[in-house]
Amino acid sequence: MQIMHIKISRIAAIIAVLVWVSCSTAVKYPIKYPVQNMATDLIILSGDDMEGRATGTEGERKAGDYIARRFAELKIQPKGEYGSYFQSFTKKIKSNPHAEKPADTDPEIHGRNVVGFIDNKAPYTVIIGAHYDHLGYGEHGSLHSGDRAIHNGADDNASGVTGLLFLAETLSKSRYKKNNYLLVAFSGEELGLLGSKYFLENAPVPTDKINYMINMDMIGRLRAESKLAVSGVGTSPVFEKVMDGIKYPDLDIKRELSGAGPSDHMTFYQSGIPVLAFFTGQHEDYHKPSDDAHLINYTGMKHVAQYIYNIIAGLDKKGKLSFNKTQDPVPGNRSFAVSLGVMPDYLYDGKGMRIDGVREDKPAMKAGMQKGDIILKMGELDITDINSYMKALGLFKAGQTIDVVIKRGNEEMVKSVTF
């Protein structure tokens, strides 16, 4: 498909595709070259003409139509309503976030999931998902403090949908036929997992025949250390065994047992379905207009998609997976009276909580904290990881001043923070 009006800064994204030919891996895939390369999919989905893909907007509709066309091109069967690829849902959105329920005058949005099916005539079905909606012009959920602007969401989550399309083609031509594959591009994730909740309540296959769920949310910014977070590993005893047998030197895997998390896999985990979620880390462009296609690590994104394919291949002959409820160390949907104003580095696995970004005019910035600082203590509370950081944060009140011990390089220092 011809791409019109590509920004000069995005040319590098296309050039990055050329290095894929020289990337060596011990894994054999059923196709040598995809019908359409991953950079093209991502650039189109995160283009300005999609206007940020906010749920219920014309931009979301354009993006959904594009995904449906790609499914059709790949000969993936439609599994939406009335023989189409689409599953429509309607939801009232609360204008007042503190209200118990929407008011009669609150707006109603109309979103669409895009659903394709690889029917291998198998007894169980695997859900492979990624949300394609984003923030539009930033009316909801933006961390941008400037003028109104399109939030293209290249990493969040055009990258996950690009991985979804890669797996759609690869699995449709693979020899792994012991499961069916239901490929779902969810909408409404940014508004509270609306699309995945509606999908599971109106699943086109019996929910007791769903084997497990794969979720890709922000897989496009693999860093130099090549660390990939895989959460949900503890939701089935089979996952770790299969992952132990996969040797993929291009990635450094950080395993997380918990199946809970702020993305669509949470819907399935809460319904007793094993889940695996893939994430290459947060960054300073998260929920800002600067999350654009020229910043994507295209080679890294393909490595992530190939690694997921390896896991699916390893699970092919394992039958119906048993489900484990994991201990959830992160306070789910917990509201805090205060905020430090930092983005945690979710891929950091050392002692303390490493800061991945500092927001303007927030307590951390005013106290002189920087990206890369590691928080070791807040008040009298030791901070050993992100979970202890979250628990500590919930104990402080607005107006309170505390000492925060940080490590910057090899030096420890104390910063006075007022919430």
N, C-alpha and C positions, 0 to 999 in steps of 0.2 A: 504494500500500500504506500502511495506517495505521501510524504510528510511535508506539509506546507509551513512556512514561517518558522523554521527551526532557528533558535538563537545561536549565534556563533559559539557561545560558551558550551553548547550541547554537542558541537562537532566532536569534541574529545570523547564523548560517550559512545559515539559510533565507532571511532577509531579503536576504542578499547576492545571491541569485538574481535579485531584481527588477532589479538594475542591468544585467543581461545584455541586456535589451531595448533599452537605450540605447547599448550598446557598438557602435560602428560599425567596420566592417572592409571592405576592398575585395574580400574573398573571397566568392564565392557558393557556398552549400552546397545540397545536394539537399533538405534539410529545414529548415523555418523553426524549429520547436520539436521537441525530442526527445520521445518518448513519455513518458519520465520524466526529470526534470531531474537534473543531476549532483550537486547538493547532497543530494538524497534518497538516491541510491546511496551516497554517501560516509558520510552520517550513519548509515545502516543498517549498513553494513559495519564501521564503527568504534564501534558501540554496545556497551554493557556486556554485553548478552546474547550477544554473539559471544565474550566472554571472552578477547579477545586473539588468537584465530584460530591458536593454536599447532598445528603439524602433528600430526595423529593424534588431536586432541581433538574433543569435541562442538562446540566453538566453530568449529573449522575446517570441520566437517561442515555446520553451519548456514550458514556463509558460502559454502561451495561450492554448497549447494542454492540459495541466493539467486542466485548468479551464473548457475546453470543455468536457473532460472526466468526471469531477465532475457533470456538467450539465446533461450529459447523464446518469450517475449513479443515479441522482435524478429524472430522467424521465422528465426533463425540455425540451420542444420542441426547436429545432434549429430555429433561425430566422435570420440567416445571408444570405450570397449569395449562390445560387444554392443548397438550402436545407441543408447547413452546418451551423455551429455555428459562422463562421468567416465573418467579413466584412473588406475587405482589402482597404487600402488607400495608396496613394503615395504623397510625398511632398518633394520639394527641400528645403534644409536648407541653409540659408545664412552663408557663411564663414565669411563675414564682417558684424557684427551686426548693423553697421551704414549705410549700403547700403539700398536703397529704395526697391530693389527687388533682388532675387538671381541671381547670374551670371550663364552663360551657363555652366561654369566649376564647379559650386558648387555641392556638393553631393546630391543624391536623396535617401530618405529613404522609406522603404516599411513597414508599420505597419499594425497590425490587431486588430480590436475590436472583442470581443467575446460576442455573443448575444444569449440569451435564452428567451423563452416565456412561460408564464402561461396563457393559453387561457381559460377564464371563460365565453366566449361568451357575454361579457359585452360591452356597448357602448363606454367606455373610457378606456384608458390604462395609467398606472402609470409607469414611468421610475425609476428604482432603479439602481444606478450606483456607480462605484468605479474604479479608474485607477489602472492598474496593472504594468505599466512600471515604471522604475526608472532610475538610472544614470549609469548603467553599471560599468565601471572601473573609473568613475569620470571625463570623458572627457568634460562633459557639466554640469554646475550648481553645481559642488562640492564645499563644504566649507572646504575640507581636504587639508592641506598644506604639507603632507608627501609624501611618495612614492606611486606610482600607486597601487591601491587596489580595490577589489570588493566592491561596495556599495550595500549591500544586501537589504536595504529598508524594514526592517521588519515592522516598523510602517508606513513608507511612500513608498508603500501603500499596502503591503501584509495584513495589518490589515483590511483595508477597503474591500478588496476582500474576506477575510475570513468572514466578516460580510455579504457581498453579498451572499455568498454560504449558510450561516445560514438562511438568509431570503428566499432564493430560496426554500430550503427544507420546511421551516416552512409555507410559504404562499401556497406552492403547496398542503399542507395537511390541510389547515385551512378552516374555514367555511365562510371566508370573500371573497365573489365572485362578488361584485358589480363593481369591476374594473378588467381589465386584468393587468398583470405585465410583463413588458419587462425588463429583467435583463442584464445589460451591463457592461462588464469589458473593460474600455477604455484604449487604448494605446496612446502614444504621448502627454500625459498631461504635462510632464516635458519639452516638447519642445514648449509649447504654446497652449495647449488644442486642439491639432490636431485631435485626435480621436473623441472627442465629437462634434467638429465642423463638421467633415465629417459625423458623424452619423446623426446629425440633418438635414443636407442637403440631406441626402439619407436615411431618416428614413423608416423602414419597415412597419410602420403604418402611417396613415395620421396625420400630425402634429396638425391639429385642433382637433384631438381626443385624444391628450396627455393631461391628467388631471393635473398632477404635477410631479415633479422630486425630488427624494431623492438622496443625494450624501454623501458618506462616504470617508473621506480623513484624515488619521491619527487618528484612534480611539483606538489605542493600548497602550497608555501610560497614562491611567487614574491615577491621583495622589491621594495622601492620602486624600485630601479634596473632592475627587469624583466630581470635577466640569467638566461638559460637556457643551461646547459651541454649541448652535443651532442657526445658522444664516438663514436668509430668512423668519423669522416668520412673517414679515410684508408684504410678497408678496401675501398673501391671507388672508382675514378677518376670514376665517374658522380656520386657524392654531392655533391661540391663544386660541380660544374657546375649541378646542379639547385638547390642551395641559393643559389647566386649569383643565380639568377633569381627568387627569392622575396622580395618586399618585404613585411615585416610590422612596421610601426612600433611595435606594442605590445610587442615583445620585443627585447632586446639579446642576440644570439646569441654565445656563446663556443664556438668550434669546437675540438675536440680530436681529433687524428688517430688516436690509439691505440684499438684495439678491445678492449683488455684492461680489466677492471674487476671490482669485487666484486659483480656481480649476474648475472642469468640470461643476458645477452647474451654473457658470457664463454664459456659452453658452446658457443654457435654459432660464435663467433669462432675458438675452438680447433679447430673442425671444418671450417674453411675457408669459412665462410659470411659474407658482408658483414653488418655490424651497424651500427645507429645506436641509441644509448642517450640518454635524456632525463632531466634532473635539475635541480631548481631550488635545490639547495644543502642542506647540513647545517645543523643548528640545535641550540640547547641542549635541546630536547625529544627529540632523537634517542635511541631505545631507552630511553625513560622513560615512566612512566604519563601524563605531561603532554602527550604527542603526541595531541592531541584535536581533535575536529571544529571547535570554535569558533575555532581558530587558523588554519584553512585560508583561503588567498586563492582564493576560488571563481572570481572573474573571471579571475585569473591562470591558474588551472588550465584554464579553458575556452580561453584564448588558446593555451596549450601544446598542447592537443588539436587545435585548429584548425590550428596551425602544422604539426603532424605530418601532418594530413590533406593540407595543401598539398604536403608533400614526397612523400607517397604518390602524389598526383595527378601531380606532376612526373615521377615514375619510371614512370608507367603504360605509356608507349610506349617505354621504353628496352630492352626485351627482357631477356635473361638478363644479370645484372650480373657482371662479372669481379671476382675477389677479390684483394686485396692484403694481405699480412701486414705489419703496421705495426711500427715500432720501439717496444718497450714500455719507456718510461722509468721506470715505477713498479715497484719490486721486487715481483713477484707472490708472494703467500703467504709473504713473508719474515718471519721472526720476529726480534724485537729483544730484546736483553738488557735494555734500559732503555726507559722511556717518559717523555716530558715531561709528559704529562697534559693535552694540548690537542687541540681539534678544529680541523683546518685549514679554511680558507675555500677550498673547491674552485673557487669562482667568481671569486676574485681573480686578476687578470692583470697586476698591477704587479710591481715588483721586490721580492723577498723572499717570505716565507710569512706571510700574515695569519692571526691566531688568531681563530677563530669561536666558541670557547668554552673555558673553563678548568675542569677538574674539581677537586673539593674534595680537599684533603690530598695533592695530587700535586706533583711538583717545581716546575712552573711557578707554581702558586698560592703555594707557600711562598716562591718567589723574588720574588713581587709582580707577576707578569705578569697582564694583563687582556685581556678580549675586545677585539679591534680593534688590539692591538699587532701590529707587523710585525717578524718575526725577520729580521735582516740577516746575522748571523754567529753561529756556534756554535764556541767555541774559536777555532782558526785557520782555520776553514772558512767561506767566503762562502756565504750562502744566497740564491740568486737566484729560486727558485720552490719549489713543493712537492716536486718530484723531487729537487732538491739537498738539501732538508731531510730527506727520507727516507733518502737515501744517507748523510748525515752522522750521522743518528740511529743507524744500524747500526754506527758506529765506536766508540761510547762504551760504558762498562761500569758496572755497579752500584757505587755508592760513589764514583764519580769526580765531581769538581767542576770545572765549566767556567764561563767568562764567556760570556754570551749578549748580543749587541748587538741592541737592539730600537729601533723607531721608534714613538713614541706622539704622534700629532698631527704637529707639525713638529719635535719634539725627539727626538734620539737619546740613549739611555741604556744602561748596562751592568747586567745582572742576573747575580748569582752563583747558579748552579744546581747542586744536588747530586742526582745520580740515586740 
